[in-house]
Amino acid sequence: MKKSLLCKGMFIGACVGGLLTLLDRNTRTETVRQVKNAKSKVQSYVKHPASVIMDCYQGYESLSNVVTNSLDLTIDLVTNFQSILKEVEQKIDSDVS
C-alpha cells in the first residue's frame, strides 16, 4: 500500500510541477514547438516506416565511426607512449652505465 502511495504522490507531484512550469510563457511556447515537432516526426514515420529503419541505421553507422576513430586514436597514443618509454629507458640505461 505504501508503495502505491509513493507512486501516486510522485505522479501527482510531477503533474503539479509540470503545470507550474507551464505558467512561464517562454516554457509554454517552447513546449508547444517541441510537441508540434514530435508530432510531425511521428506522422512522417507513420507514412514512411522505412525511414525509421534508415535513420536508425545512419545513427548506428555514425556511432560506429566515432567509436572506431576513438579506438584508433587510443591505439596511436599507446604506441607513442610505448616508444617514449623505450627512449627514456634507453637514456636511463646509458646514463647508469
C-alpha contacts under 8 A as a table, 3 or more apart, distances in Angstrom:
res1	aa1	res2	aa2	distance
1	M	4	S	5.07
1	M	5	L	6.36
2	K	5	L	4.97
2	K	6	L	6.11
3	K	6	L	4.98
3	K	7	C	6.23
4	S	7	C	5.23
4	S	8	K	6.14
5	L	8	K	5.04
5	L	9	G	5.92
6	L	9	G	5.08
6	L	10	M	6.09
7	C	10	M	5.10
7	C	11	F	6.09
8	K	11	F	5.08
8	K	12	I	6.08
9	G	12	I	5.15
9	G	13	G	5.97
10	M	13	G	5.06
10	M	14	A	6.07
11	F	14	A	5.14
11	F	15	C	6.22
12	I	15	C	5.10
12	I	16	V	6.12
13	G	16	V	5.15
13	G	17	G	5.97
14	A	17	G	5.08
14	A	18	G	5.99
15	C	18	G	5.09
15	C	19	L	6.16
16	V	19	L	5.12
16	V	20	L	6.14
17	G	20	L	5.10
17	G	21	T	6.25
18	G	21	T	5.26
18	G	22	L	6.42
19	L	22	L	5.14
19	L	23	L	6.95
20	L	23	L	5.48
21	T	24	D	6.05
21	T	27	T	6.95
22	L	25	R	7.08
22	L	27	T	5.91
22	L	28	R	5.21
23	L	27	T	7.74
23	L	28	R	7.23
24	D	27	T	5.37
24	D	28	R	6.27
25	R	28	R	5.05
25	R	29	T	6.23
26	N	29	T	5.24
26	N	30	E	6.09
27	T	30	E	5.16
27	T	31	T	5.98
28	R	31	T	5.09
28	R	32	V	6.14
29	T	32	V	5.10
29	T	33	R	6.11
30	E	33	R	5.03
30	E	34	Q	6.16
31	T	34	Q	5.15
31	T	35	V	6.09
32	V	35	V	5.14
32	V	36	K	6.14
33	R	36	K	5.22
33	R	37	N	6.17
34	Q	37	N	4.98
34	Q	38	A	6.10
35	V	38	A	5.07
35	V	39	K	6.04
36	K	39	K	4.97
36	K	40	S	6.21
37	N	40	S	5.24
37	N	41	K	6.30
38	A	41	K	5.09
38	A	42	V	6.16
39	K	42	V	5.18
39	K	43	Q	6.14
40	S	43	Q	5.06
40	S	44	S	6.06
41	K	44	S	5.02
41	K	45	Y	6.15
42	V	45	Y	5.05
42	V	46	V	6.11
43	Q	46	V	5.06
43	Q	47	K	6.24
44	S	47	K	5.19
44	S	48	H	5.96
45	Y	48	H	4.95
45	Y	49	P	5.06
45	Y	50	A	7.82
45	Y	51	S	6.53
45	Y	52	V	6.12
46	V	49	P	5.67
48	H	51	S	5.67
48	H	52	V	7.58
49	P	52	V	5.47
49	P	53	I	7.20
50	A	53	I	5.29
50	A	54	M	6.31
51	S	54	M	4.86
51	S	55	D	5.93
52	V	55	D	5.16
52	V	56	C	6.17
53	I	56	C	5.11
53	I	57	Y	6.07
54	M	57	Y	5.02
54	M	58	Q	6.11
55	D	58	Q	5.11
55	D	59	G	6.12
56	C	59	G	5.08
56	C	60	Y	6.10
57	Y	60	Y	5.05
57	Y	61	E	6.03
58	Q	61	E	4.99
58	Q	62	S	6.05
59	G	62	S	5.13
59	G	63	L	6.16
60	Y	63	L	5.13
60	Y	64	S	5.98
61	E	64	S	5.00
61	E	65	N	6.20
62	S	65	N	5.17
62	S	66	V	6.34
63	L	66	V	5.11
63	L	67	V	6.22
64	S	67	V	5.19
64	S	68	T	6.08
65	N	68	T	5.07
65	N	69	N	6.05
66	V	69	N	5.21
66	V	70	S	6.07
67	V	70	S	5.07
67	V	71	L	6.13
68	T	71	L	5.16
68	T	72	D	6.19
69	N	72	D	5.05
69	N	73	L	6.21
70	S	73	L	5.14
70	S	74	T	6.17
71	L	74	T	4.96
71	L	75	I	6.15
72	D	75	I	5.14
72	D	76	D	6.24
73	L	76	D	5.06
73	L	77	L	6.16
74	T	77	L	5.06
74	T	78	V	6.20
75	I	78	V	5.14
75	I	79	T	6.13
76	D	79	T	5.08
76	D	80	N	6.13
77	L	80	N	5.11
77	L	81	F	6.02
78	V	81	F	4.99
78	V	82	Q	6.11
79	T	82	Q	5.12
79	T	83	S	6.37
80	N	83	S	5.18
80	N	84	I	6.23
81	F	84	I	5.07
81	F	85	L	6.15
82	Q	85	L	5.05
82	Q	86	K	6.22
83	S	86	K	5.07
83	S	87	E	6.29
84	I	87	E	5.11
84	I	88	V	6.23
85	L	88	V	5.04
85	L	89	E	6.08
86	K	89	E	5.04
86	K	90	Q	6.12
87	E	90	Q	5.11
87	E	91	K	6.14
88	V	91	K	5.05
88	V	92	I	6.11
89	E	92	I	5.08
89	E	93	D	6.02
90	Q	93	D	5.01
90	Q	94	S	6.04
91	K	94	S	5.12
91	K	95	D	6.08
92	I	95	D	5.08
92	I	96	V	6.08
93	D	96	V	5.17
93	D	97	S	6.16
94	S	97	S	5.21
